[in-house]
Structures are given as C-alpha cells and as structure tokens.
Amino acid sequence: MALFQERETRDELGLGGIRDSIADHLFPGTSTIQTRLRYMLFIPWLFQMLEGSAAGPDQLATEARALENRLANALKAGGESNGIIGRDAGADLQRLPSSVYWAGLGTWGIRLFPGSTDNLFSSMRHLQRNRPRVRESEDAASEAQALQIWTPVLPPRPKEILEAARFRLTPDEAQFIIDRLVAQQPRSLLAFLARTGSGKADCRYIWEHPHLADFPGDTRSLVGHGELFSSVMHGASLLYNLLLSQMREKPDWIEEYQSRLQEWREGLDMPTIRAWSLDTFWQAIDHPANRIRPAAKRFVTEWLALVRSGDVGEGRLTPAARMVQDRERRLKTSQSRFANRAVRDRWTGASGVERLSFRWAQGRSHLRDLADAQ
C-alpha cells in the first residue's frame, strides 16, 4: 500500500491539481495516506475524551498524542496488523491519525469545528465554558452548532477502545457513515457506491468497475474523463522516466521504459482521444478546493496534440522530450533532475510511473470496510 501511494502521489510534471480535482469529485474526504475507515470514528472518540480536561493547549496536544499512540497499541492488542497508523513507529510517529483524517472528517460533516487541531486545543476551554449558556432564541440553533465540535449523532464510543480495538465497523457505525456521505456529499461517487452497496469491487481502476453502467450520468461522464486523462498523460510520465534513465545510462531501466512506452502507444484508444473535448473536461473537473494553473492546462493541451499526431518519440531531442524536460525544469528550477546532476544521481529509477487512479484505492478500501460491517 505504501509503495502504491508513493507512486500515485509523485507529481513530477505538475498535474496534481488536475488529479486532485477529479479525486475530490469522486471520492471527497479521502487521501492517499488514509488506511482504514473506522479512523473516521476513532479520532472523534479520542478527542471527546479530552473535552472535560482543564489543561491548556500544549498539554491537550500532548494528551491527544498519547491517546493516539494508545489506540495503535489497542489495535494490535485487538488482533489487527494491517492499516494501523503508527504500528511500527510507536511514540516516534510523526504524522498522527488525526492529521491524516482531519480534513475528511470535516468534508463528511462528522467534524463541525471549522479549524485545525491546534485551533481546537486553543478553543477547548471557550467551547466548554460557553456551551451550557446557549439560550433558547431564534439564534440558539446556529449558536449551539457553532459550539459543537462533532455531529451530535456520532455513534457511542466503545468502552474498550484503548484496550482492544478493531477496524471492523458495527452496522450502526456503517450506517452513520453512509448517512453522513449522502447528506454532505450526495453527488459524489463515494456516496453513491456506499448507499447502493455496490462498492465492493476488485478492480484496479474505477473505470473498470463492474457496475459502471449504473453510475449516475454526470458521474459516469467524469469517470470517462478521468480514464482519458490518466491514459493520455501516462505517456508523459513514462517518457520522463525514460529520459532520466537515458541520462543515467542505465540499460535495464531504458529497456523497461521503452517497452512500457510501446505498450502505452498500443493501448491508446485513438478514436476516443481524438474526439475528447478538453473544454468539456476542464468544466467537468472544476472544483473549488483545487486551483489548476494555466501552465498545467497548456502542458496537457500541447501533450494531447502530440498524442493525437502520433509524434511522441523517445529521443531526447524530440518535441515530446523537450516538452517534458521544459515542464519539469520550470517546476523544479534548481532541483530539476534534468538540470542538476547531483539531484539526478540520487534518482532511484521510478517517479510517478503508475497511471493516475484518483484515490480509487482508498475509496475501495473504505467501501470494503462498509460492506464488511457486522
């Protein structure tokens, strides 16, 4: 999983904004470093345990870290092995589960508090002091919601959460998450698959889903755009790796990427690619959380033109090669692997070589956890 996440998230050619826009439409609230779905409940439960504390912000942060470390141990005690954040790092864990899931908790409407964890720790005393004083008035409902940290319909916290915990959801917990998705992200593919129970599919890419024909029309169209973008731009990523392999004079790497580029060319659906409207694509993927820079749009437009013309050559002086090198140099400046030999010599032979899948791996994992609830 860690290897797949790294290959999925490496953004050598500045396509991350486009990738994330599509992913945020299809699978909002997910990220490539999420593991198991029940963390969406573990984090609120642990933080609820801090709400009665009189400690200051720094002490609250320390207590929260301790609770998250205890959760990792409780999951191991409960018999879990895969998906535990901090399983090996223990107390030295740098990225806590709360930081991994915090944004998703807000996106799904489980977290009502609008700020970061640090903001929450700083505001905890104020929230606790003012919550009982909410008066019955026309503003009471909105005022009460402003003082809430978590949705009031959060399932109850298991008593043994810090002794022996499991990733398996109860039926009530699964239904709660489905309800949150439907209420907060009703147009997303994640909500559709969760609601219909058709998400437990063993396919590598979402466009290979056995129930694709049943997806809502606008979602199915977006999946089609994603498939084309992933297919077309995969060639640019492969060429990037081939060019670096040639500069490093690595025969085995060169042979591999030449072979993969040839497979890519042979697998292109050229009639569909020639009919693909980029104007429609940009409109379909527009998302308020992601800004797509004009330079990224130009690169995609120019690369697509080369693909349509069949002029994606492998030599270092071809238009395609120059385009890829120029794009990386502009993005990385002095750290460009093409311009900086020291940086290039540290390259290990693979950067962003997998097709973009728009966080389907995480969506699929979460949907399986929902389907396995008992």
Residue pairs with C-beta under 8 A, 6 or more apart in sequence:
1 35
1 82
1 361
4 354
4 361
5 32
5 33
5 361
7 350
7 352
7 353
7 354
8 32
8 354
8 356
8 357
8 359
8 361
9 16
9 32
10 351
10 352
11 19
11 352
12 237
12 240
12 328
12 331
12 351
12 352
13 233
13 236
13 237
13 240
13 299
13 324
13 327
13 328
13 331
13 352
14 293
14 295
14 296
14 299
14 327
14 331
15 233
15 296
15 299
15 300
15 356
17 290
17 291
17 292
17 293
17 296
18 229
18 285
18 290
18 292
18 296
18 300
19 356
19 358
20 287
20 289
20 290
21 285
21 286
21 287
21 289
21 290
21 292
22 222
22 225
22 226
22 229
22 285
22 358
23 30
23 358
23 359
24 287
24 289
24 290
25 188
25 189
25 222
25 285
25 287
26 188
26 189
26 190
26 206
26 219
26 222
26 223
26 226
26 358
26 359
26 360
26 363
27 188
27 189
27 190
27 358
27 359
27 360
27 362
27 363
28 107
28 108
28 185
28 188
28 190
29 103
29 104
29 105
29 107
29 108
29 185
29 190
30 104
30 190
30 359
30 362
30 363
30 366
31 100
31 103
31 104
31 359
31 362
32 359
32 361
32 362
33 95
33 100
34 100
34 101
34 104
34 362
34 365
34 366
35 82
35 83
35 84
35 85
35 365
36 83
36 167
36 365
36 369
37 167
37 169
37 177
37 365
37 366
37 369
37 370
38 166
38 167
38 168
38 169
38 173
38 369
39 85
39 97
39 100
39 101
40 101
40 104
40 105
40 108
40 110
40 177
41 110
41 154
41 155
41 169
41 173
41 176
41 177
42 71
42 97
42 161
42 165
43 97
43 98
43 101
43 102
43 105
44 105
44 110
44 111
44 149
44 150
44 154
45 154
45 157
45 158
45 161
46 64
46 67
46 68
46 71
46 98
46 161
47 64
47 98
47 120
47 149
47 150
48 149
48 150
48 154
48 157
49 67
49 157
50 60
50 63
50 64
50 67
50 124
51 124
51 128
51 149
52 128
53 59
53 60
53 63
53 124
54 125
55 63
57 118
57 121
57 122
57 124
58 121
60 121
60 124
61 117
61 118
61 121
64 96
64 98
64 117
64 121
65 96
67 162
68 86
68 93
68 96
68 97
68 98
69 86
69 90
69 91
69 93
70 162
71 97
71 161
71 162
71 165
72 84
72 85
72 86
72 87
72 90
72 93
74 160
74 161
74 162
74 163
74 164
74 165
75 84
75 87
75 165
75 166
75 167
76 84
76 87
77 163
77 164
77 165
78 164
78 165
78 166
79 164
79 166
80 165
80 166
80 167
81 87
83 167
85 93
85 95
85 96
85 97
85 100
86 93
86 96
86 97
98 117
99 117
102 111
102 116
102 117
105 111
106 114
107 184
107 185
108 177
108 180
108 181
108 184
108 185
109 151
109 180
109 183
109 184
110 150
110 151
110 154
110 180
111 149
111 150
111 151
112 145
112 148
112 149
112 150
112 151
113 119
113 120
113 123
113 127
113 148
113 149
113 150
115 123
120 149
127 147
127 149
130 147
131 144
131 147
131 148
134 140
134 143
134 144
134 147
151 180
153 176
153 179
154 176
155 170
155 172
155 173
155 176
158 165
167 369
168 369
168 372
168 373
168 374
169 177
169 369
169 370
169 372
169 373
170 373
170 374
171 373
171 374
173 373
174 369
174 370
174 373
177 194
177 370
178 191
178 194
178 195
178 370
181 188
181 190
181 191
181 194
181 195
182 191
182 194
182 195
185 191
187 216
187 218
187 219
188 219
189 206
189 215
189 219
189 222
189 223
189 363
190 199
190 363
190 366
190 367
192 215
192 216
192 219
193 199
193 363
193 367
194 367
194 370
196 214
197 371
198 211
198 214
199 363
199 364
199 367
199 368
199 370
199 371
200 367
200 368
200 371
201 209
201 210
201 211
201 364
203 209
203 210
204 357
204 360
205 227
205 230
205 355
205 357
205 360
206 223
206 226
206 357
206 358
206 360
206 363
207 223
207 224
207 226
207 227
209 215
212 220
212 223
213 220
215 223
221 284
222 284
222 285
225 280
225 281
225 284
225 285
226 356
226 358
228 272
228 273
228 276
228 281
229 281
229 300
229 356
230 355
230 356
230 357
230 358
231 267
231 268
231 269
231 273
231 355
232 268
232 273
232 300
232 303
232 304
232 307
233 300
233 303
233 356
234 264
234 355
234 356
235 261
235 264
235 265
235 303
235 307
235 312
236 303
236 320
236 323
236 324
237 351
237 352
237 353
238 257
238 260
238 261
238 264
238 353
239 257
239 261
239 312
239 314
239 320
239 321
239 324
240 324
240 328
240 351
240 352
241 253
241 257
241 349
241 350
241 351
241 352
241 353
242 254
242 257
242 258
242 261
242 314
243 316
243 321
243 324
243 325
243 338
244 337
244 338
244 344
244 347
244 351
245 253
245 254
245 256
245 257
245 349
246 254
246 316
247 316
247 338
247 344
248 344
248 345
248 347
248 349
250 349
253 349
258 314
260 353
261 312
261 314
265 312
268 307
270 308
273 304
273 307
273 308
274 308
276 304
278 300
278 301
278 304
282 292
282 297
285 292
295 330
299 323
299 327
302 323
303 320
303 323
306 312
306 319
306 320
306 323
311 318
311 319
311 320
312 318
312 320
313 319
313 320
313 321
314 321
315 321
325 338
328 336
328 337
328 338
329 336
329 338
329 339
334 340
335 343
336 343
337 343
337 344
337 347
338 344
